[in-house]
Amino acid sequence: MLAGLRFTSLRLRLVVVFALVALTAAVSASGIAYWLNREAVLTRTQDAALSDFQQEMQNRAAVLPEHPTQGELQHAANLMADSSQHFSVLLVATDENGRQVVGNSALDAFTPADVPQSLQDAVNREQPVTSGNKHAYHLYWQRTMQDDEPYLVGGAKVADGPTGYMLKSLEPEAKDLNSLAWSLGIATGLALIGSALLAQAAATTVLKPVHRLGVAARRLGEGKLDTRLRVSGTDELAELSRTFNKTAENLEKQVADMRSRDESSRRFVADMSHELRTPLTAITAVTEVLEEELDAETGSVDPMIEPAVRLVVSETRRLGDLVENLMEVTRFDAGTARLVLDDVDIADQITACIDARAWLDAVELDAERGIMARLDPRRLDVILANLIGNALKHGGSPVRVSVRTEDSDLVIDVRDHGPGIPEDVLPHVFDRFYKASASRPRSEGSGLGLSIAMENAHIHGGEITAANSPDGGAVFTLRLPRDTRDGEDDADDADDTDGPDDTKDSQEGGVVT
């Protein structure tokens, strides 16, 4: 759920965009509607009140004497206020003594102090009468706030007569406008909710095919090349699904072709290796006889051909090692390599590996007895033979082998005292047929030893890394789980095809830097 609510989610972005567009449109429409209704309501009320007031001024105030008494003003104001518009009236005049006389319809509720001074000045300002201006005095009005309540104040003056002011409350109109504002706000909220629901529905409609496409692409990336999408419709998403299906179909065909060619190549290598075994066995027997003749004291071999015989013996052994290594690599590639697990004392196993190859004088072992691990002893021997033999051949003695445990892992370090491994060579030391020096293309190694060692580590669930020690020399680190339980114990018979000759496969040949 949290992943679906990330702002980077396309669904959330669609909902937000829809909501913002709807909110902008609703607020704009509501604002315009409110402003138009407000002006219409206030203008209608204002025009009606001012028109009625102006009519009352002509009917009532204009008939008053030039210097009326307060009683006359009071009576006229009461008559004027008795209107359908329900406004208060204030009449101001001067008596015969020049004193100001005031009469209002609301007693002390409406006084001259309630009339803005600017309005009083405008109302009492006499203007010249012209053809375009037939009256010396005009009607003026102003909206004001008193005690947080809106009012309309208007004023007019009768020539040679009193000045009149009206005060009308706009509270009913304000309440109507507030109700309108609340209604528009509720409508805006409903529009926002509706747009969010619509966006959710649209996002679901659009994103469901996209989600299916993502799931299909993930399955395709996992190697399930038969994955296809159900196509419906003629829109862009349907076209995208068709393109995906076509791409997946082409990819499946290409991968099938590559697998077929790869399988043919592996079968060819395996068949070739097996076919080479028979003539190699005969050749090896002959070369052993020749080697015995070379070493014999009788000296039956012609000294002129002795170098050629020794070359044949050496190359025959190298060819035999290469064939054995190729067969082992073929088994790894075909997935037929199996583990035969057993509980092994690591110190004893390393000692046996070193002793079998007469490396005791060149290898220092730092391992405590009693460190047990459940693994395949033969494959561990192959790994150790390759790592130690590679260190002796290309690094130089003494080679130090140290054993330690880290949590549930077994760690074996093989360090030499040579010049180390060039930085450009390090990424390739475990590549097949890779040799660090192009000047040694015919070295004793086949270029497969470290690759086979890595494959044997992988089948145990482990890893081998190569690095240069700060103190000089190269360090190969083998890391294996101390308890390898992968169900291979019951598959011992599957490894019978290795045969007894497989013990030799990488113990002497095929180790490279």
C-alpha positions as CSV (number, residue, x, y, z in Angstrom):
1,M,0.0,0.0,0.0
2,L,2.8,2.4,0.8
3,A,4.5,1.6,-2.5
4,G,1.2,2.4,-4.2
5,L,1.0,5.8,-2.5
6,R,4.5,7.0,-3.5
7,F,4.2,10.2,-5.5
8,T,6.3,8.5,-8.1
9,S,3.3,6.2,-8.6
10,L,1.6,6.9,-12.0
11,R,-1.8,6.2,-10.4
12,L,-1.2,8.8,-7.7
13,R,0.0,11.3,-10.2
14,L,-3.1,10.8,-12.4
15,V,-5.4,11.2,-9.4
16,V,-3.6,14.4,-8.3
17,V,-3.7,15.9,-11.8
18,F,-7.4,15.1,-12.2
19,A,-8.1,16.6,-8.7
20,L,-6.1,19.7,-9.4
21,V,-7.8,20.3,-12.7
22,A,-11.2,19.7,-11.2
23,L,-10.4,21.9,-8.2
24,T,-9.2,24.7,-10.4
25,A,-12.3,24.5,-12.6
26,A,-14.7,24.2,-9.7
27,V,-13.1,27.1,-7.7
28,S,-13.1,29.3,-10.8
29,A,-16.7,28.5,-11.7
30,S,-17.8,28.9,-8.1
31,G,-15.9,32.2,-7.7
32,I,-17.4,33.6,-10.9
33,A,-20.9,32.4,-9.9
34,Y,-20.6,33.9,-6.4
35,W,-19.3,37.2,-7.7
36,L,-22.1,37.5,-10.4
37,N,-24.8,36.6,-7.9
38,R,-23.4,38.9,-5.2
39,E,-23.5,41.9,-7.6
40,A,-26.9,41.0,-8.9
41,V,-28.4,40.6,-5.4
42,L,-26.8,43.8,-4.0
43,T,-27.5,45.8,-7.1
44,R,-31.2,44.8,-7.1
45,T,-31.6,45.6,-3.4
46,Q,-29.7,48.8,-3.6
47,D,-31.5,50.1,-6.7
48,A,-34.9,49.3,-5.2
49,A,-34.1,51.0,-1.9
50,L,-32.5,54.1,-3.5
51,S,-35.4,54.4,-6.0
52,D,-37.9,54.2,-3.2
53,F,-36.0,56.7,-1.0
54,Q,-35.7,59.2,-3.9
55,Q,-39.4,58.9,-4.6
56,E,-40.2,59.5,-0.9
57,M,-37.9,62.5,-0.9
58,Q,-39.9,64.0,-3.7
59,N,-43.3,63.2,-2.2
60,R,-42.6,64.0,1.5
61,A,-39.5,66.1,2.0
62,A,-40.1,68.4,-0.9
63,V,-43.4,69.6,0.5
64,L,-41.9,70.6,3.8
65,P,-41.5,74.4,4.5
66,E,-38.0,75.9,4.0
67,H,-37.5,76.0,7.8
68,P,-39.4,73.1,9.2
69,T,-39.7,72.2,12.9
70,Q,-38.4,69.0,14.5
71,G,-41.9,67.7,14.7
72,E,-42.5,68.2,11.0
73,L,-39.2,66.5,10.2
74,Q,-40.1,63.6,12.6
75,H,-43.5,63.1,11.0
76,A,-42.1,63.2,7.5
77,A,-39.3,60.8,8.4
78,N,-41.8,58.3,9.8
79,L,-44.0,58.5,6.7
80,M,-40.9,58.0,4.5
81,A,-39.7,55.0,6.5
82,D,-43.1,53.4,6.1
83,S,-42.0,51.8,2.9
84,S,-41.7,48.3,1.5
85,Q,-37.9,48.6,1.6
86,H,-37.8,48.9,5.4
87,F,-35.1,51.5,5.7
88,S,-34.5,54.1,8.4
89,V,-34.8,57.8,7.4
90,L,-32.9,60.8,8.8
91,L,-33.9,64.4,7.8
92,V,-31.7,67.3,8.5
93,A,-32.8,71.0,8.1
94,T,-32.4,74.5,9.7
95,D,-35.0,76.3,11.6
96,E,-35.8,80.0,11.5
97,N,-33.0,80.7,13.9
98,G,-30.4,78.9,11.7
99,R,-30.1,76.0,14.1
100,Q,-29.9,72.4,12.8
101,V,-33.0,70.4,13.3
102,V,-33.0,66.6,13.0
103,G,-35.8,64.2,12.6
104,N,-35.5,60.4,12.2
105,S,-37.7,57.4,12.0
106,A,-35.7,55.2,14.3
107,L,-35.3,57.7,17.2
108,D,-31.6,57.6,18.3
109,A,-30.8,54.5,16.2
110,F,-29.9,56.6,13.1
111,T,-28.0,59.8,13.8
112,P,-25.8,62.1,11.6
113,A,-22.8,60.4,13.1
114,D,-23.8,57.2,11.3
115,V,-23.5,59.0,7.9
116,P,-19.9,59.0,6.5
117,Q,-18.6,62.6,6.2
118,S,-17.6,62.0,2.6
119,L,-21.2,61.2,1.8
120,Q,-22.5,64.2,3.6
121,D,-20.1,66.5,1.7
122,A,-21.2,65.0,-1.6
123,V,-24.9,65.2,-0.9
124,N,-24.7,68.9,0.2
125,R,-22.5,70.0,-2.7
126,E,-24.4,72.2,-5.0
127,Q,-23.7,71.8,-8.7
128,P,-24.3,74.2,-11.5
129,V,-27.5,73.6,-13.5
130,T,-26.7,73.1,-17.2
131,S,-28.3,71.5,-20.2
132,G,-26.6,68.3,-19.3
133,N,-27.2,68.7,-15.5
134,K,-30.8,69.7,-14.7
135,H,-30.5,69.3,-10.9
136,A,-28.3,71.1,-8.5
137,Y,-28.2,68.2,-6.0
138,H,-27.9,64.5,-6.7
139,L,-28.5,61.2,-5.0
140,Y,-25.4,59.5,-3.5
141,W,-24.9,56.2,-1.7
142,Q,-22.3,54.1,0.0
143,R,-21.9,50.7,1.6
144,T,-20.6,50.6,5.1
145,M,-20.0,48.2,8.0
146,Q,-21.4,48.9,11.5
147,D,-20.9,46.4,14.3
148,D,-19.8,43.8,11.7
149,E,-23.1,44.2,9.8
150,P,-23.4,45.5,6.3
151,Y,-25.5,48.6,5.6
152,L,-26.4,50.8,2.6
153,V,-26.4,54.5,3.3
154,G,-27.9,56.9,0.7
155,G,-28.5,60.7,0.8
156,A,-30.2,63.4,-1.3
157,K,-31.0,67.1,-0.8
158,V,-34.1,69.0,-1.8
159,A,-33.3,72.4,-3.3
160,D,-34.3,75.0,-0.6
161,G,-35.3,72.2,1.6
162,P,-34.1,69.5,4.0
163,T,-31.4,66.9,3.4
164,G,-32.4,63.3,3.7
165,Y,-30.5,60.1,4.5
166,M,-31.6,56.5,4.4
167,L,-30.0,53.5,6.2
168,K,-30.9,50.0,5.1
169,S,-29.5,46.8,6.5
170,L,-28.0,44.3,4.0
171,E,-27.9,41.5,6.5
172,P,-30.6,39.4,4.8
173,E,-28.7,39.7,1.5
174,A,-25.4,38.8,3.3
175,K,-27.0,35.7,4.8
176,D,-28.3,34.7,1.3
177,L,-24.8,35.2,-0.1
178,N,-23.3,33.2,2.7
179,S,-25.7,30.3,2.0
180,L,-24.8,30.6,-1.7
181,A,-21.0,30.5,-0.8
182,W,-21.6,27.4,1.4
183,S,-23.5,25.7,-1.4
184,L,-20.8,26.5,-3.9
185,G,-18.2,25.2,-1.5
186,I,-20.0,22.0,-1.0
187,A,-20.4,21.7,-4.8
188,T,-16.7,22.2,-5.2
189,G,-15.9,19.5,-2.7
190,L,-18.3,17.1,-4.4
191,A,-16.7,17.9,-7.7
192,L,-13.3,17.3,-6.2
193,I,-14.4,13.9,-4.8
194,G,-16.0,13.0,-8.1
195,S,-12.9,13.9,-10.0
196,A,-10.8,11.8,-7.7
197,L,-13.1,8.8,-8.2
198,L,-13.1,9.4,-11.9
199,A,-9.4,9.7,-11.9
200,Q,-9.1,6.4,-10.0
201,A,-11.4,4.7,-12.4
202,A,-9.5,6.1,-15.4
203,A,-6.1,5.2,-13.8
204,T,-7.4,1.7,-13.2
205,T,-8.5,1.4,-16.8
206,V,-5.2,2.7,-18.1
207,L,-2.8,1.2,-15.6
208,K,-4.2,-2.3,-15.4
209,P,-2.8,-3.2,-18.9
210,V,0.4,-1.4,-17.9
211,H,0.6,-3.5,-14.8
212,R,0.0,-6.7,-16.7
213,L,2.7,-5.6,-19.1
214,G,5.1,-5.0,-16.2
215,V,4.3,-8.4,-14.7
216,A,4.8,-10.0,-18.1
217,A,8.1,-8.2,-18.7
218,R,9.3,-9.3,-15.2
219,R,8.4,-13.0,-16.0
220,L,10.2,-12.6,-19.3
221,G,13.3,-11.3,-17.5
222,E,13.1,-14.3,-15.2
223,G,13.5,-16.6,-18.2
224,K,9.8,-17.6,-18.7
225,L,10.0,-16.9,-22.5
226,D,6.5,-18.4,-23.1
227,T,4.9,-15.4,-21.4
228,R,2.3,-13.7,-23.6
229,L,-0.3,-10.9,-23.0
230,R,-4.0,-11.2,-23.8
231,V,-4.7,-8.5,-26.5
232,S,-8.1,-6.8,-26.7
233,G,-9.1,-3.6,-28.4
234,T,-7.4,-1.4,-31.0
235,D,-6.0,1.4,-28.9
236,E,-2.3,2.2,-28.2
237,L,-2.1,-0.2,-25.2
238,A,-3.4,-3.0,-27.3
239,E,-0.8,-2.2,-29.9
240,L,1.9,-2.2,-27.2
241,S,0.7,-5.6,-26.0
242,R,0.9,-7.0,-29.6
243,T,4.4,-5.6,-29.9
244,F,5.4,-7.2,-26.6
245,N,4.0,-10.6,-27.7
246,K,5.9,-10.4,-31.0
247,T,9.1,-9.4,-29.3
248,A,8.7,-12.2,-26.7
249,E,8.0,-14.7,-29.6
250,N,11.1,-13.6,-31.5
251,L,13.2,-13.7,-28.3
252,E,11.9,-17.2,-27.5
253,K,12.9,-18.4,-30.9
254,Q,16.4,-16.8,-30.7
255,V,17.0,-18.2,-27.3
256,A,15.8,-21.7,-28.4
257,D,18.2,-21.5,-31.3
258,M,21.1,-20.4,-29.1
259,R,20.3,-23.1,-26.6
260,S,20.2,-25.7,-29.4
261,R,23.5,-24.5,-30.8
262,D,25.0,-24.4,-27.3
263,E,23.8,-27.9,-26.6
264,S,25.2,-29.1,-29.9
265,S,28.5,-27.4,-29.0
266,R,28.6,-29.1,-25.5
267,R,27.6,-32.4,-27.0
268,F,30.4,-32.0,-29.6
269,V,33.0,-31.2,-26.9
270,A,31.8,-34.1,-24.7
271,D,31.8,-36.6,-27.7
272,M,35.1,-35.4,-28.8
273,S,36.6,-35.7,-25.4
274,H,35.3,-39.3,-25.0
275,E,36.5,-40.2,-28.5
276,L,39.9,-38.8,-27.7
277,R,40.2,-40.9,-24.6
278,T,40.7,-44.2,-26.5
279,P,43.6,-43.1,-28.7
280,L,45.1,-41.1,-25.9
281,T,45.2,-44.2,-23.7
282,A,47.2,-46.0,-26.3
283,I,49.4,-43.0,-27.0
284,T,50.0,-42.5,-23.2
285,A,51.0,-46.2,-22.9
286,V,53.5,-45.8,-25.7
287,T,54.9,-42.5,-24.3
288,E,55.3,-44.2,-20.9
289,V,57.4,-46.9,-22.6
290,L,59.5,-44.3,-24.4
291,E,60.0,-42.4,-21.1
292,E,61.1,-45.5,-19.4
293,E,63.6,-46.1,-22.2
294,L,64.8,-42.5,-21.8
295,D,65.4,-43.0,-18.1
296,A,67.0,-46.4,-18.5
297,E,70.7,-46.7,-18.0
298,T,71.2,-48.7,-21.1
299,G,70.6,-45.6,-23.2
300,S,68.8,-47.4,-26.0
301,V,67.3,-44.2,-27.4
302,D,69.3,-42.4,-30.0
303,P,70.5,-39.1,-28.5
304,M,69.5,-37.3,-31.6
305,I,65.8,-38.1,-31.2
306,E,65.8,-37.8,-27.3
307,P,64.5,-34.2,-27.3
308,A,61.7,-35.1,-29.7
309,V,60.7,-38.1,-27.5
310,R,60.6,-35.9,-24.4
311,L,58.5,-33.3,-26.2
312,V,56.1,-36.0,-27.3
313,V,55.8,-37.3,-23.7
314,S,55.2,-33.8,-22.3
315,E,52.6,-32.8,-25.0
316,T,50.8,-36.2,-24.6
317,R,50.4,-35.5,-20.8
318,R,49.3,-32.0,-21.6
319,L,46.8,-33.3,-24.1
320,G,45.5,-35.8,-21.6
321,D,45.0,-33.2,-18.9
322,L,43.2,-31.0,-21.4
323,V,40.8,-33.7,-22.4
324,E,40.0,-34.5,-18.8
325,N,39.4,-30.8,-18.0
326,L,37.2,-30.5,-21.1
327,M,35.1,-33.4,-19.9
328,E,34.7,-31.8,-16.5
329,V,33.7,-28.5,-17.9
330,T,31.2,-30.2,-20.1
331,R,29.6,-31.8,-17.1
332,F,29.3,-28.4,-15.4
333,D,27.8,-26.9,-18.5
334,A,25.3,-29.7,-18.9
335,G,24.3,-29.5,-15.2
336,T,25.2,-33.2,-14.6
337,A,27.9,-32.5,-12.0
338,R,26.8,-33.7,-8.6
339,L,28.2,-33.5,-5.0
340,V,29.1,-36.6,-3.0
341,L,29.0,-35.1,0.5
342,D,31.0,-36.3,3.5
343,D,32.2,-34.9,6.9
344,V,35.8,-33.8,6.3
345,D,38.5,-32.6,8.7
346,I,39.8,-29.6,6.6
347,A,43.4,-29.8,8.0
348,D,43.6,-33.5,7.1
349,Q,42.2,-32.9,3.6
350,I,44.6,-30.1,2.8
351,T,47.6,-32.1,4.1
352,A,46.5,-35.1,2.0
353,C,46.3,-32.8,-1.1
354,I,49.8,-31.4,-0.5
355,D,51.3,-34.7,0.3
356,A,49.9,-36.5,-2.8
357,R,51.6,-33.9,-5.0
358,A,54.9,-33.8,-3.0
359,W,54.5,-30.1,-2.1
360,L,55.3,-30.5,1.6
361,D,58.5,-28.6,1.3
362,A,57.0,-25.7,-0.6
363,V,53.8,-25.1,1.2
364,E,53.2,-23.8,4.8
365,L,49.9,-24.9,6.4
366,D,48.2,-22.9,9.1
367,A,45.2,-24.9,10.0
368,E,43.9,-26.3,13.3
369,R,42.8,-29.8,13.4
370,G,39.1,-30.4,14.2
371,I,37.6,-27.9,11.8
372,M,34.9,-30.0,10.3
373,A,32.9,-29.3,7.2
374,R,30.3,-31.3,5.2
375,L,31.4,-31.1,1.5
376,D,32.6,-33.2,-1.4
377,P,36.2,-34.2,-0.6
378,R,37.1,-35.0,-4.2
379,R,36.0,-31.6,-5.5
380,L,37.7,-29.8,-2.6
381,D,40.9,-31.6,-3.5
382,V,40.5,-30.3,-7.1
383,I,40.0,-26.7,-5.9
384,L,43.0,-26.9,-3.5
385,A,45.2,-28.6,-6.2
386,N,44.5,-25.8,-8.7
387,L,44.9,-22.9,-6.2
388,I,48.1,-24.2,-4.6
389,G,49.6,-25.5,-7.9
390,N,48.8,-22.1,-9.5
391,A,50.5,-20.3,-6.6
392,L,53.6,-22.5,-6.9
393,K,53.9,-22.2,-10.6
394,H,53.3,-18.5,-11.1
395,G,53.8,-17.0,-7.7
396,G,56.7,-18.8,-6.1
397,S,57.2,-20.5,-2.8
398,P,56.7,-20.5,0.0
399,V,53.0,-20.8,-0.5
400,R,51.0,-20.3,2.7
401,V,47.6,-21.9,3.2
402,S,45.6,-20.7,6.1
403,V,42.2,-21.9,7.3
404,R,39.7,-20.0,9.4
405,T,35.9,-19.9,10.1
406,E,33.6,-17.0,9.8
407,D,30.1,-17.6,11.2
408,S,28.9,-20.6,9.3
409,D,31.4,-20.3,6.5
410,L,34.8,-22.0,5.9
411,V,37.5,-19.6,4.6
412,I,40.8,-20.9,3.1
413,D,43.4,-18.4,1.9
414,V,46.2,-19.4,-0.5
415,R,48.9,-16.8,-0.6
416,D,52.2,-16.9,-2.6
417,H,55.2,-14.6,-2.5
418,G,55.5,-13.8,-6.1
419,P,55.0,-10.5,-8.0
420,G,51.3,-10.6,-7.7
421,I,48.6,-10.4,-10.4
422,P,48.5,-7.4,-12.7
423,E,45.4,-5.3,-12.2
424,D,44.2,-5.8,-15.8
425,V,44.5,-9.6,-15.3
426,L,42.5,-9.8,-12.0
427,P,39.0,-9.6,-13.6
428,H,39.9,-12.5,-16.0
429,V,41.8,-15.0,-13.8
430,F,38.8,-17.3,-13.6
431,D,37.9,-17.1,-17.3
432,R,38.2,-20.2,-19.4
433,F,41.4,-20.6,-21.5
434,Y,42.6,-17.2,-20.2
435,K,46.4,-16.9,-19.7
436,A,48.0,-13.8,-18.2
437,S,50.9,-13.7,-20.6
438,A,50.5,-13.9,-24.4
439,S,54.1,-15.0,-24.6
440,R,53.3,-18.3,-22.9
441,P,50.5,-19.7,-25.2
442,R,52.0,-23.2,-24.9
443,S,52.5,-23.3,-21.1
444,E,51.8,-26.5,-19.3
445,G,48.4,-25.2,-18.1
446,S,45.3,-25.6,-20.2
447,G,43.7,-22.4,-19.1
448,L,40.8,-24.3,-17.4
449,G,42.1,-25.1,-14.0
450,L,40.9,-21.9,-12.1
451,S,37.7,-22.0,-14.0
452,I,37.1,-25.6,-12.9
453,A,38.0,-24.6,-9.3
454,M,35.4,-21.8,-9.4
455,E,32.7,-24.2,-10.8
456,N,33.4,-26.6,-8.0
457,A,33.2,-23.8,-5.4
458,H,29.8,-22.7,-7.0
459,I,28.4,-26.2,-6.8
460,H,29.1,-26.1,-3.1
461,G,27.4,-22.7,-2.8
462,G,30.7,-21.0,-2.3
463,E,33.0,-18.5,-4.1
464,I,36.6,-17.9,-4.9
465,T,38.1,-14.4,-5.1
466,A,41.6,-13.3,-6.2
467,A,43.4,-10.2,-5.0
468,N,46.9,-8.9,-4.3
469,S,48.2,-8.8,-0.7
470,P,49.5,-5.5,0.6
471,D,52.6,-7.3,1.7
472,G,53.2,-8.7,-1.8
473,G,52.1,-11.7,-3.7
474,A,48.7,-12.9,-4.8
475,V,45.9,-14.2,-2.5
476,F,43.2,-16.6,-3.6
477,T,40.4,-16.9,-1.0
478,L,38.0,-19.9,-1.0
479,R,34.8,-19.4,0.9
480,L,32.5,-22.4,1.4
481,P,29.5,-23.1,3.7
482,R,30.6,-25.5,6.4
483,D,27.4,-27.6,5.9
484,T,26.5,-28.0,2.3
485,R,23.0,-29.5,2.1
486,D,21.5,-29.2,-1.4
487,G,20.0,-32.6,-1.8
488,E,22.9,-34.0,-3.7
489,D,23.6,-36.8,-1.3
490,D,21.0,-39.0,-3.0
491,A,22.4,-38.3,-6.4
492,D,25.7,-40.1,-6.0
493,D,24.9,-42.4,-8.9
494,A,24.6,-39.4,-11.2
495,D,28.3,-38.8,-10.7
496,D,29.4,-42.3,-11.7
497,T,30.0,-41.1,-15.2
498,D,33.0,-39.1,-13.9
499,G,34.8,-42.5,-13.5
500,P,37.9,-43.1,-11.4
501,D,40.0,-41.1,-13.9
502,D,38.3,-37.9,-12.9
503,T,40.5,-37.7,-9.8
504,K,43.3,-36.6,-12.0
505,D,41.3,-34.0,-13.9
506,S,42.9,-30.8,-12.3
507,Q,45.3,-32.1,-9.8
508,E,48.4,-31.6,-12.0
509,G,47.4,-29.8,-15.1
510,G,45.3,-26.8,-16.1
511,V,46.3,-24.3,-13.4
512,V,46.9,-20.8,-14.6
513,T,47.3,-17.3,-13.2
